[in-house]
Amino acid sequence: MNRKLYYLLIPFLIISCGKTFLDRDPTYYSNKTEAYSNIESIQSALNGCYDGLQDYRYYGRNFYLMTEVSSDNAKLAYANHNNFISFYNFALTSSSTELDGFWKIGYKIISRANTIIDATNKLNTVPYTEKRQILGEALALRALVYFDLVRIFAQTNSIGAGVDSANFDGGHVGIPIITLPTTKDSLISPVRSSVKAVYNQIISDLLKADTMLIPKQSVPYYFSSYSVKALLAKVFLTKGSNSDLANANNYSSYLINLNEYDLVPNVDYIDSWNSSYTKESIFSIPMTLTDNQGTNSIGYMLSKLGYGDLVSTQDLYDLFSENDIRKSLFKKGKDINIFKYPGRDKILGLDNVPIIRFSEMYLIKAEALVRLSFMDANKKNKDIYQNTARLLLDTLRKRADINAIPTNLVDNDLLELIYTERRKEFMFEGQRFFDIKRRMIALKRNDCNASVCTVNSPSYLFAFPIPVSEINANKNIKQNPNY
């Protein structure tokens, strides 16, 4: 049975990472009777982990929408069906079902990835050349989930005040790190590691994965060396130290110089959101008719043909010029609806969810170069950095609006334009909240009908509460402040 067929069949098998945990067991628990004795069963289990990413509690819906509505991009529709209200109002509690579901599905994938890595390493009858792809993908999956969890449940790495042990370098509390299979006979009550330790684990996993994986998959639904490098660029930019910026620049440059990916042309941009994938897709989560999340999908939550519960803010809409092709993804009425996830063949929920697109490499490199230019006393070098950043930015702006005038901005004005372009390019792709958070700037909502329209930085509100089910199951887990 080939890999693609496995992928289509596994969603309802017991090996799926989407299976809900019982609350009486900590989330890290993995039944030790589940033994993967051959390469076929391990491969099937790995496909099950990809299936976990599809879950509506993760990339299938909640991960993107609970962060968008916690930013200044989205607000509640006039006729909201009580979805994501606590996120919009920053009235979260440890009983949030969305956070509980995300924590559980995240650590379920991590637990299964740990078991896959352990079982694959012990499979002595299979040559390493056959095992390395599975090992690389499991490491990359584990890294991705840790990256998403630490961004939700902990303060940003560079914070230096407002949280215990903050030292501008991840000294404060993060999330538990589990890298070995855990059973009821082993340690399943870990403490929360520091944010720095979590990022070290993420980067270590990705660097190892990069040495094991093939350069590019035939479809962007599985990790390859290229998608791992793209994720490394994103991780380093988010981590944010001076040396991290250099790495973010290096990895994004590698992808840009490959000639393996390209920006979707202006004339094809709108239709690209109806496509399975494009030349711009580096890593995506696929949805088929079999695993369509239906009423639990992103598209159903945003579309007026579904719930239509989350809509664009006026200030996001106003950022786009009338000639910007991306403005066609809005439909303005009583609410401003978003049609970024229209569903292939007009089937809501049948959207392949992008995790990393090639346009992000342009904006990562542009941002990294401008910030690096601030640290270079040599004016010639600084000019080179910023000239390159402007070229990258203008290429992306020109793709969106063929009438865009090249920018001549410099220094902080140029950097702010890059941030604005990030907001526009990745609207409703789960980026805006994390950009505000990592930049440690205030969240200011101009078009706001929430109980909280401004959140200054630092604030405890930027680290969401650990689910109460995990607090009750693991005596070593400490709650975030003020929850």
N, C-alpha and C positions, 0 to 999 in steps of 0.2 A: 504494500500500500504506500503510495507516495505521500510526501509531506503535505501537499495541498489538501489531499483527501482527509488526512488526519485532522487538519485544521478545521474542516467543515463538519466533521463528525463529533469532535470531542466536547462541545458545549454542555451536553447533558450527561456525560460520563462522570463517575465518581472522582476521577482524577482531576476534574476541573478545579481551577483556583477560585472559581466563583462561589463555591459551597459556603454557606453561612456557618460560622462557629457557634457552638453552644456557649452561653455566657459563663457557665461554671468552669470552663477551661480558659486560661490565658490565651491570647490570640496567637502566640508563637507555637502552640502545641501542634505536633504532627504525629499522627498515629504510626507507631514504630512497626506495625504489621504491614504497612504499605512498602513493600520491597520492590525495587526495580532491578530485575535480574538480567535484563537484556537491553540492547541498544534501542530496540523498537518500543519497549514500554517507557524507557526514559525519554525518547523523542516525543512520544505521545503526551507524557506528563509536561514536557517543556511547552508543547503547543497549548496545553491547558493553562499554563501561566500567561501566555499571550491572550487567551480567552478571558482571563481575569481582568486584563486592561480594558476589555470591551464593556465590562459590567457597568450598569447605570450608576453605581456608587463611585465609579472611577471615571475614566475617560469617556465612557458611554454617555455621561451627562453631568453628574454632580461636581466633579473636580473643576471643570471649567466654569460652570454657572455659579457655584457658591463663591468663587473668587471674583468673577465679573461683577456680581451684585454687591460685593463688598468693596468695590472700587467706585470710581466716578463715571464709569462707562454705562452702567445699567441701573434701572430702577424697576419698581413694581408697576405692572400695568394697572389701569383703572379697575379692571375686572379680574384681579388676581384670585387664584383658587387656593390661597394660603400656602403657596410654595415659596421657600427661601426668604420668608419675612424676617426671621430672626437674624439672618446674615445681613440683610439690607439695613436693619435697625441696630446692628451691633448689639443684639440682645441674646447672644449665644449662651447656652448653659452646657454643662457636661452631659446632659441628657439628649443633646441634639442627635436625631436619627441619622442625619447626613454625615456628621463627623464620625459617629459610631460605625456606620457602614464603610466609610472610607478607611478608617483605621483597620478594621477587620479584613477588608479585601486586600489592603496593602500588605499587612503582615502575613496574610495567607499566601500571597505570591512569594514573599521573602522566604517563608518557611518551606514552601515547595521548592524554590530555587536552591535553598541550602541542601535539601534532600537529594535533588538532582545532581548537584555538584559532588556531593559525597558518594553517591551511588556510581556516578560516572568514573570518578577517580579509582574506585575499587573494582571496576570491571576490567580485570586483567586479561581477559580473552579477546579484547578489542584493541586494535592498534591506536596509538595516540592520535594519529592523523584522522581517524574517524571520530574520535571523542572531542577533539579540540573545538569544533564548531558548536557542539552542544554546551561545552563548558563556557565558551565565550559568550554565547547568548544568555545563559543563566546568570553569569556575572553581570552582564549589561542590564538585564531585567532587574536584578537585585539593586543595582546602582540607581536606576531610574526611579524605582519605588522609594528608596531611601531619600533621594533628592526631593521628591514630591512631598513625602511625609515631613521632612525637616523644615520645608518651607511653610507648611501649614501650621505645625504644632510648636514651632520655636521661633524666637526672634532672629532677625537676619544676622549673618556671620559678623558683619563689621560694626555692630552696635557697641557703643562704649559706655552707655549709661542707661538707667531705667530698668535694669534687670541684674540680679545677683551674679557676680563673677564676670560681668561684661568687661572686656579688655580690648575691644576693637579687633579681636582675632578669634572669635568663636569660643571664648572661655566659659560662656554661660550654658545653661542646660539645654540639651537637644532632645533626642529620642533614643530609645533602646536600640543597641546594635546586636543583632543575632547573626552569626555567620556559620553556625554548625547546626545539624539536625537536632531538634529538641523533642524529647518524649517525656512521659510522666515520670520516668526514672532519672531524668537529668534536670539541669537548671532551667526553669521556665519562669522565673521571677526576676528578670534583669532590672537594673537601675537605668535611668536615662543618662546616656553618655553626653559629653559636651558637643556643641555644634561643630567645633573644630574636628573632633574625633569622627563625627558622622561624615563630614566632608572629606576627611582623609580616607575613610573607608570607601566612599563613592568614587573618588579619584583613583584609588588603588584598584578597585574592581574594573573600572573602565580602562585603565592602562593595561591590565592583564588581558582583558577581553580584546583589546585592539591587536594584541600579538597573536590571537588565536583565530580571529574571524576572517572570512573571505572579504575582499574589498567591497563588493556590491552585490546585493541580492537581486534576483530577477524581478521581484516586486518589493516595494518598500514596507512590507508588513513584518519583516523579521530584522533583527539587528545584524548589521554588517560592520566591517571596519570603518566604512565611511560614516555611517550613522552614529557609531560610537564616537568618532572624532567630532562630529557635529554636537553631540551631547556634551562632550568635554568642553567645547567652546562655550556652551551655555552655562555649564557648571562653573567654570572659571570666572566668567563675567559676573555671575550671581555671587560667588564667594567674595570677589571684589578687592583683594589686596593688590598692591602694585605689581608683584610678580605674577599674580593671577591674570592681570590685564594683558601682560605679555603673552601668556599662554593662550588666552582667549583670542588674541590677535593671530597667533601662529596657527591655531587649529582652524579658525574661520578662513584664514588665507589659504590653507591647504585645500579646503573644500572649494573655494572660489576658483582656484587655479587648476582644478582637476579637468574641467570641461566635461564633467559627467552630468552636471545638473545645469538648469537654466531657468530664468524667470519666465513665467507664463506671459505671452504677449498681451498687450492691452486689449486687443480685439477678442481674445479667448478667455479673458480673466473671469467674467461672470459665469460662463459655461463651465469653467474649471471646477466650480463648486458642485457641479452635477456629475463630475467624473470620478471614477474609482481612484485614480491617481494621475499625476502629471509629471513632467520633467522637473518640476519644482519640489516634488515630494521626496524628502530624505527619510522620514520615518512616519508612518501613519498607522492608525488602528482601523482595520477593515470591518465593514458591516455587510453581511449578506442577508438574504431573506430569512435564513435560518436563525441568525443571531441578532436580527434587528431588535432593538430595545423597545420599539413600538411607542406606547404612551409614556414610557420612561426615558425617551431619547431626548437629545439636545434639540433636534428639529421640532419635536412635538411641543416642547416647553416654550419655544420661541415663536412658532408659527401661529397665525390667527386661525388656521384650520385645526390646530390642536388646542393646547391650553392658552398659549399666547401670554404667559404670565410675566415674562421679563421683557422689557423693551429698552431701547436706547435712550440715553439722556439727550436733551437738546444740545448741550455743550459738546458732546461727542459728534453729533450730527453736523454742527456748525463748523467743525474743523475741516470738513471736506469742501473743496471748491466744486462748483457746478459741473466742471469738466472732468472731475475725478471719477474714473470708472467705478471705484469702490462705493461711491454714493448710490449707485444702482442697487446695492444690497440693502438699502433702507426703503421703507415705504411709510410715508408720513400721513397720519390721519389724526384721530384723537390721541393715539399713541404713535410712537415711532418704532415700527416693527423692523426686525432684522431677518434677512433671508439668506444668511450665510450657510445655513444647513437646510437646503430645500428638499433633499431626498431625491435619489436617482429615480427616474421614471415617475416623479411626483409621489413617491411613497415615503411618507414622513418617517424619519429614523434610519433610512437607508443611506446614511452619509458616512464616508470614510473620514474619521476624525484626524486632523493633522496634529502631530506632536512637534515635529521639526520640519520647517520649510526652508528652501534655499534662500528666500528673502531674508530670513533671520541671520544668515551668515553675513550678509551685506551690512546689516545694522549692528551686529556684534562687532565686526571689524571696525566700522566707522566710529562707534562709541569708544572702543578700546584705544584706537589711534588718537582721538582727541584727548582723552584722559591721559594717555602716555605723553602727549605733547606738552602737557602742563608740567611734567617732571623733567623735561629735557631743556637744559640751559642753552643749547646750541640752536640759534634761530633758524639756521638752514634745515636742521632736522625737524624742528617744530613745523616749519612751513611744508615740508614734505608730508609729514603725518596728516596735517589738516587738509592739504590739497587732495590727498588720497581719500580722506574721509568725505570731502565734499563730492568727489567724483562718484563714490559708492552711493552716497545719499541721493545725488541727482539722478543716477541711473534708475534707482527705485522709484523716485518721484515721477520721473518721465514715463516709466512703465504705467503708472497709475493715471497720470494726466499728461497727455502728449504736449500740452501747452505750458507745462511747468517751466518757470524761468530758473535757470541755474542760480544757486545761492552764492553769495559772496560773504556770508557770515563767518565770523572767526570766534575762537575761544568759547566762552560760556554760551554765547548766542547760538553758535553752531551746535553745541552739545544739546541745548534745549530743543533745537529743531529736530535733532536725531531722536530725542525722547518723544516728541510729538509724532514723528513718523512711526515710531514703534507703536504708539497708542492707536494710530489709524490702521496700520497694516495688520495688527494682531487683535483687533477688537473681537471680543467674544471667542477668543482662543486661549483664555485663561492666563494672560500675560500681565495685564495692567496692574492688578493688586500686588503682584510680586515685584513689579518695577517700582511702584511707590514704596514698597517695604524695603527693598534693597538700597534704594537711594536715600532712605531715611528722611523723606519729606512728608509734609502734612497732606493728608487726604482732604481735599476741599471739593465738596459737591455743590455746584451752582444750581443745577436743576435737581432739586431734592425734595421729596415728600416723606423722608425718613425722620425718625426721632433723633438721629445723630447725623448731622450733615458735615461735620468737620472732626477729624481725628488727628491730633498733633503727634509729632514724632519726637521722642520715643513714647509709645503707649502700649500698655498690656494688651490692648485690643488687637494688635497685629500678630499675636500668637494665640491661636484658637485653643479652647479647652480640651484636655485629654478626656476621652469618653469615660463616663462613670462606670461602665461595665468593665473597663480595663483597670480602673482604680480599685474596684471591688475584687477583681481577680488576681491582682498582683500587688502585694503589700509594699513592694519596693518602688512603685511608681508614685511620684509626687506630682500634684496638680500644678498647672500654671497659675501664677498669682491672680487674685481677684475673681476666681471662678469657684 
